[in-house]
């Protein structure tokens, strides 16, 4: 099954929680066994050494893993 891109249906929005929206996570592709989640790392998501906070990275990974089979 070919990946569906975000512009093929903003239906991915219903798969995104309020928290995920708050931190800026979006799904851009989802297919069986595959999901692409994206997040812009803002200053608020940084740690004290100005890199992405580990919690933000794991939240992004959790989003992708949780939605890889929701097609």
N, C-alpha and C positions, 0 to 999 in steps of 0.2 A: 504494500500500500504506500503510495507516495505521500510525503508530508504535506499537510495543509498549511498554507501560510496564513499569517494573521489577517491579511487583507481579503482572504477568501471567506471570511465570516468572523465578525467580532464576537463570536460565541465564546471565545476563550475568556472573555470578561466575566462570564458567570462562573468560571472555574477559579477565579482569583479572589482571595479573601480580602477583607478590609485592611488587615495588617500588611499583606503583600502589596496592595495598592499604596498604602502609606509609605512603604520603603521604596516604592517605584519598580516593583517586579512586574514584568509582562511576559506572557507566553507568545512567541512568534511562530512556532511550528510545533505540531503534535501529530504523531502517527504511532502505530503499534510498535512498542519498544523504543520510541524516540520522543524526546521533547526538548525544545530549545527555550530556555527562560533567559530573560535579559534584565539587567538592572544597572542604572547609572549610579556610580558611587559618588554620592554628594559628600560635602564636608561633614554632614551630620552622621554619615555612615562610616566615618574614618575612626581610626584609633589614635592613641597618643603619639605615634610615630608617622602619622599622616598616610597610612595605607588602609585598605579596606579592613574593617573589623571582622574577625573570624566569625562572629555570630551572623553578620550580614552575608558572608560567603556561604555559610552552611544553610541559611534560610533560602538562598537562591538555589543551591543544590537540592534541598528538600522539595522545593517547588517543582523542579524539573523531574526528579525521580517520582514524585507523587502523581504526575500527570502524563507519564509516558504511554499509558494505555487507555486514555480517556477519549478515544475517537469513536 
